[in-house]
Structure formats: structure tokens, C-alpha cells
Amino acid sequence: MDPDKLTGAAHAVREALAAQRGALLESVRRRARAGVDAEEVLQRALERALARSDQVRDPARAAAWVGRVVRNVLLDELRKKHDVALPVDELELSSVEEDGVDCGCVLVQADRLKPEYALILKRVIVDGVAVTEVAAELGATPGNAMVRLHRARKALRERLKEHCGTTSARSCSECGCDERGCCPQAP
């Protein structure tokens, strides 16, 4: 593109990219995980920033805008490579076995959570569906679905602590639900 025909915003984006390239690359390298090529991420981000430079409202803030574009492209890449699923912590909902017996407490207590928490736990943990797919099913963003999943896990840990005295599905045989008969064993 002819530099004389660039808008003020596009010109500011090009200047920011040229001035910050080294710092942006270093930032991506610090945040990237194994399997993510920092140079490739930065290249995609630069292409996206140039293609969308017309979105910059204040040319004086172009450098900050470029930084956000780079961050967003890196997050997209990390989600793609690592499928945004949060670690299960020590809470597994399916096929939890303690001395060969499946734990029914976790499933029963998960069903007693708010419906949106129970649903996301079932879809992600039990059914093994990726958070991005569940987000689409719910009409939510992947970030929102991740937050819901995090809150659901936290709520389930709290419920297990209150009901069973443990936050781990793996120690559910210590809770006494079997003797009390309050949580049926999983089939």
C-alpha cells in the first residue's frame, strides 16, 4: 500500500509495529507455552493488526492497540493448541474408582448444584466435550464457559467439603455416605 494513502490510524499502527516488534516478540516468547512458535504468533498478529488498522479509534493509542492484538492472537493460539480445558484439579466426575468402587457422591452432589454448573460439569468432565464446543452450545464465549467451569468446580468442591468432609473424589470412600445411604453408588 502507498504510504501516502494510509489513514492516520493505519500509519500509527505501522509505526507501532516497527518500533515495538522486538518487545512484542519477547513478550510472546515469555507467555507462549511449548509447541507455540512465537515468531509465527507474532507474524499472524502483525497481519491481523495491519488488516484491522481501520478499527483504531485514537492513533495516539495505536501501540496499546497493537499490544492487545498480539495478546489476543497468542491466546487464540494457546486455546487452539491446548484446547482451553482447565485442569481437572483433583476432581474427576466419571470413572472415579476407590478400591474398585465408583464414587456416587461426586455425581449426586454435582447434580445438586445450580443447573448451569451441573450442565457444564457433565458436558466437559463426564462427556469429555471441549470447553469451546460447550460454549457454542450455551451461546457463550469460550472465556465465559471457562469461568463457569471454574466456578462449577469450586462450588462442587465446597459442596463435597460440606457434605462429605472432603474435596477430593478420590477420597470419597472416607465420607460415610455409603453407611448413611444418602448418595447411591454409581452404577
C-alpha positions in Angstrom: 0.0 0.0 0.0 1.2 3.5 -0.8 2.3 5.2 2.5 0.8 8.4 1.3 -2.7 6.8 1.1 -2.6 5.4 4.6 -5.1 6.8 7.2 -3.7 8.3 10.4 -4.7 5.1 12.3 -3.1 2.8 9.7 0.1 4.9 9.7 0.2 4.9 13.5 -0.3 1.1 13.6 2.6 0.6 11.1 4.8 2.8 13.2 3.9 1.0 16.4 4.6 -2.4 14.7 8.0 -1.2 13.5 9.0 0.4 16.8 7.8 -2.5 19.1 8.5 -5.6 17.1 11.4 -6.8 19.3 9.5 -6.1 22.5 6.3 -7.8 21.2 8.3 -10.8 20.2 9.9 -11.1 23.6 6.5 -10.7 25.3 5.1 -13.6 23.2 8.1 -15.7 23.9 7.7 -15.2 27.7 4.0 -16.1 27.6 4.0 -18.9 25.0 4.0 -22.5 26.0 5.8 -25.4 24.5 4.5 -26.1 21.0 3.8 -22.5 20.2 6.1 -20.7 17.8 6.5 -17.1 19.0 7.6 -15.9 15.6 4.6 -17.4 13.9 2.2 -15.9 16.5 3.8 -12.5 16.1 3.5 -12.7 12.3 -0.2 -13.6 12.5 -0.7 -10.8 14.9 1.1 -8.3 12.7 -1.0 -9.3 9.8 -4.2 -9.0 11.8 -3.2 -5.6 13.1 -2.4 -4.3 9.6 -5.7 -5.7 8.2 -7.7 -4.2 11.0 -5.9 -0.9 11.5 -9.1 0.9 10.5 -10.5 -0.2 13.9 -8.1 2.1 15.8 -10.1 5.0 17.2 -7.2 7.0 18.5 -4.0 6.9 16.6 -2.1 8.1 19.7 -3.1 4.8 21.3 -2.1 2.6 18.4 0.8 1.0 20.3 -1.5 -0.2 23.1 -4.0 -1.5 20.5 -1.3 -3.5 18.7 -0.3 -5.0 22.1 -3.8 -6.2 22.6 -4.0 -7.7 19.1 -0.8 -9.6 19.8 -2.1 -10.8 23.2 -5.4 -11.9 21.6 -3.6 -13.8 18.8 -1.4 -15.6 21.4 -4.4 -16.5 23.5 -6.2 -17.9 20.4 -3.1 -20.0 19.6 -2.9 -21.3 23.2 -6.6 -22.2 23.2 -6.1 -24.0 19.9 -3.0 -25.9 21.0 -4.2 -26.6 24.5 -8.0 -26.7 24.0 -8.9 -24.2 26.7 -9.9 -27.0 29.1 -8.9 -26.2 32.6 -7.1 -28.7 34.7 -9.4 -31.1 36.4 -7.6 -30.4 39.7 -8.2 -33.4 41.9 -11.9 -33.6 40.9 -12.8 -36.3 38.4 -16.5 -36.9 37.9 -16.5 -40.1 35.8 -15.0 -43.5 36.4 -13.6 -42.4 39.8 -12.6 -45.6 41.5 -11.6 -46.1 45.0 -10.7 -49.8 45.7 -12.7 -50.8 42.6 -15.9 -49.0 43.6 -17.1 -45.9 41.6 -17.9 -42.9 43.8 -21.5 -41.9 43.7 -21.2 -38.8 46.0 -19.5 -36.6 43.4 -22.1 -37.3 40.7 -25.0 -36.8 43.2 -23.6 -33.6 44.6 -22.8 -32.3 41.1 -26.5 -32.8 40.2 -27.5 -30.7 43.2 -25.6 -27.7 42.0 -27.1 -24.8 40.1 -28.4 -26.2 36.7 -25.8 -24.3 34.7 -23.0 -25.6 36.9 -24.2 -29.2 36.7 -24.6 -29.0 33.0 -21.1 -27.6 32.2 -19.5 -30.2 34.6 -21.4 -33.0 32.9 -20.6 -31.9 29.4 -16.9 -31.1 30.0 -15.9 -33.7 32.6 -18.2 -36.6 32.1 -18.9 -36.4 28.4 -15.4 -35.1 27.5 -16.7 -32.3 25.3 -14.2 -29.4 24.7 -15.0 -26.2 26.5 -15.1 -24.4 23.2 -17.9 -26.7 21.9 -19.8 -26.4 25.2 -19.5 -22.6 24.9 -21.1 -22.7 21.4 -23.9 -25.0 22.7 -24.6 -22.5 25.5 -24.3 -19.4 23.3 -21.4 -18.2 25.4 -17.8 -17.2 24.7 -15.1 -19.7 25.5 -13.8 -17.4 28.2 -17.3 -17.3 29.8 -17.6 -21.1 29.6 -14.2 -21.4 31.3 -15.3 -19.1 34.1 -18.5 -21.1 34.5 -16.5 -24.3 34.6 -14.1 -22.9 37.2 -17.0 -21.7 39.4 -18.8 -25.0 39.0 -15.7 -26.9 40.1 -15.3 -24.6 43.1 -19.0 -25.0 44.0 -18.7 -28.7 43.8 -15.6 -28.8 46.0 -17.4 -26.7 48.6 -20.5 -28.9 48.4 -18.3 -32.0 48.8 -16.5 -30.5 51.7 -19.8 -29.6 53.4 -21.5 -32.9 52.7 -18.7 -35.4 52.7 -15.9 -33.6 54.6 -13.5 -34.0 51.6 -12.9 -32.0 48.4 -11.4 -35.0 46.5 -13.5 -37.5 44.6 -10.6 -39.9 45.2 -11.1 -39.9 49.0 -14.9 -40.2 48.9 -14.8 -43.7 50.5 -13.9 -41.8 53.7 -17.0 -39.7 53.8 -19.5 -42.2 55.2 -22.2 -41.6 52.6 -22.4 -45.3 51.9 -23.2 -46.0 55.6 -25.7 -43.1 55.7 -27.2 -44.2 52.4 -27.5 -40.6 51.2 -25.6 -40.9 48.0 -26.1 -44.1 45.9 -23.1 -45.8 44.4 -22.6 -45.1 40.7 -23.7 -48.0 38.5 
